[in-house]
Amino acid sequence: MITFEEYEKALIERHGEKTHNILKSSAAAVAGLGGLGSNIAVMLARAGVGHLHLVDFDRVDITNLHRQQYDIDDIGTPKTDAMTRKIKRFNPFIKITSDNARVTENNAADIFGKYPVICEAFDKAENKAMLVNTVLSECGGSTIISASGMAGLESSNLITTRKICDRFYLCGDSENGIAEGVPLVAPRVALCAAHQANLALRIITGKEK
């Protein structure tokens, strides 16, 4: 078992002490732990974000394994528990809190309001819109990073990050959503998740103005 000092030294060597200290003292929330959210959570944890808040009501299913960060042994386990266990395997020193709950317009502000950066990773468009609208209207200290358009086998270069307005960013190609006959494959989903995670790090470190 490595020590905290050894783990921290390794991150400082890669990030520099200033960036590491900023990330270590930061917090972010991930709303949904499917194809987008499970990848976002893993990326932020590997980067050294000090506190992650994970939110999902679902359990791992066999149909999740082709694009989400879970294993066969996780099937049937609440996604919040499975993701916490996975992250703790490579970053045992991170603080993880979670809500095994379905997010609604009635509880969204209570769940996410204290987090400065929120990564939206829901499946359904109406749930995405609900969370974005709630954060913008009720969570004045929070920035939300949403996603739209990562289905299919279209070019990777179509996936972009756009600032829609203050405190609201949108990642994806904004066109290729889930539809009958359109595949939802790991590379493109992970690309969009990487855009969200990278933007979260830019916001945390002050590089995104």
N, C-alpha and C positions, 0 to 999 in steps of 0.2 A: 504494500500500500504506500503510495507516495504521500508526502506531507503537503500541507497547505503552502509552505514556503517554496517547495520544489515546483508545485503547480504554478504559483504566482510568478516565480522567476522565469519559467518557460514562456508565459504569456507576455511578460515585460520584454523579453528578448525579441518577440515577434512584433509587438505593438508599440514599444516605447513606454516608458513609465507614465508619462502624462496621459496618453490615450488610455492605457490600462486602468489608471486610477479613475478616470471619468467613467469608463464602462463598468468598473467594479461597483461604483456607487450609484449606478442607474437602475431604473425599473421600467419594464414594458409588459404589456398585456397582449395575449394572443386569443382572439375570439374565434373558436372553432379549431379543432385539431385533426382535420382531414388531410387531403393532399397538400393544400397550401399551409395550413397551420402547423402540422407536424414538422414540415420542412423548415418553416420559419423559426419554430421553437428550438430546433436542433441548431440552426445556424446562429441564432442569438446566444444560445448557451455556449457554443464553441468559441464565440467571439469574446466571451467574458462578461456579458451583461450580468450584473450582480443579483437581480431579482426578476424572476419571470412569474407572471400570473396567468395560469392556463385555464381556459373555460371551454367546456363541451359537455353535452348531456348523453352522448352516445357511447356505445361499446364497440370494441374492435371486431370487425367482421371479415370473413375470408375475402370478400370483394374489395376490401381496403388495401390488400397486400401489394397490389401491382403498382401503387403510386404513393403510398403513405409510409411513414417511418416506423412500421410495426413488424413484428415477427409472428410466425405461426403460433408460438407459445403465448402471444398476447390475445388471441381470439377469445372473445367473451369478457375480457377485462375492460372496465371503464377507461376511455381514452385518456382521461386526466391521470389515472394511476399508471397506465402503461407508459405514457410519455414521461412522467416524473421518474419512473424507474430507469428508462432508457437514458435520460439526460444524466442522472446521477452516476451512471456507469462510467461516463467520460469526464464529468465535472461534478465530483462529489461535494464541492464547496459552495455551489450556487444555492441561493434561497429560492425555493419554489412554493408558491401558494396556488390553490386551485379552487374552482367552483364546478362541481359536477351538476350542472343546471342548464336548463333551456333559457336562453336569453330572450326577453320580451321587452316591449317598450316600457313596461312597468318596473322592470328591475335593472335595465341596462345601465342607467346612470349610477345606481348604487354599486354595481359590480365593477364598472370601469372608471368611474369619475375621478379616482385619485391617481390614476396612471397617466404620466405625461405623453406616452406614446402607446397607441393601440393599433395592432395589426388585425384588420378584419379578414376572416378566412372562412366565411360561411359558404354554403352551396347555393342557396336560393336567392334570387335577385331581390325579392321582397324583404328578406331578412337582412341582406346587405344594406338596402336603403334605410330600413328601420334603424339600424345601428349608426349609420352615418348621420342621419337626421338627429338622433338622440344625442350623440356626442357633440355635434355642432350647436345644438340648442341648449343642452343642459350640462355639458362638461367643459366649461370655459378654459380650463387649463390643459386640455388634452388635444393632441393632434392624432387624426385617424388616417391610416394608410389602408386603402381598400383595393380590391382587385376585380377586374372584369375582362374576360376574354383570354382563356389559355387552353381551350379545347382544340382538338384536331391535330393535324400534322403540318400546319402551316409553318412558314419561316420563323425561326427564332428571332430574327431581327425585327419582326413586327411588334414584339413585346417591348413596351416602353414604360417609363415613369413620367407622369404628368402632375403638375400642381394645379388643382382645380380652383382652389381658393385658399385663403388663410386657414390652416389647420386641417386641410383635406387634400390628400394625394390619391391618385388612381394609377394602379399598375396593371399591365396586360395589353391586349390589342384592341379591347373594347368592342370586338365584333364576334369572335368565335366562341360562343357559349355552348353549354351542354345541349345536345339535341340528338334525336334519333338518328343513328347511323354515323354520328361523329364520335370518334374515339377520344377518350380522356386518358392521356398517356403520361408516364412519369417525367420524361425530360421537359416537356413544355410547362407542366404544372410546377415543377421544381424551378424552372427559369423565372416564372412569375413570382414564386415565393422568394427567390433570391433577390429580385428587385425590391420586394417589400422589406426583407431583412436588411438589405444594404441601405435603403433609405432610412430605416429606423436607426441604424448606426450613425448615419450622417446627421440626423436630427439630434441624437443624443450627444454627439461630439461637437456640435455647433458648426458643422460644415455645410449644412443646408440652411440657407437664410430665407 
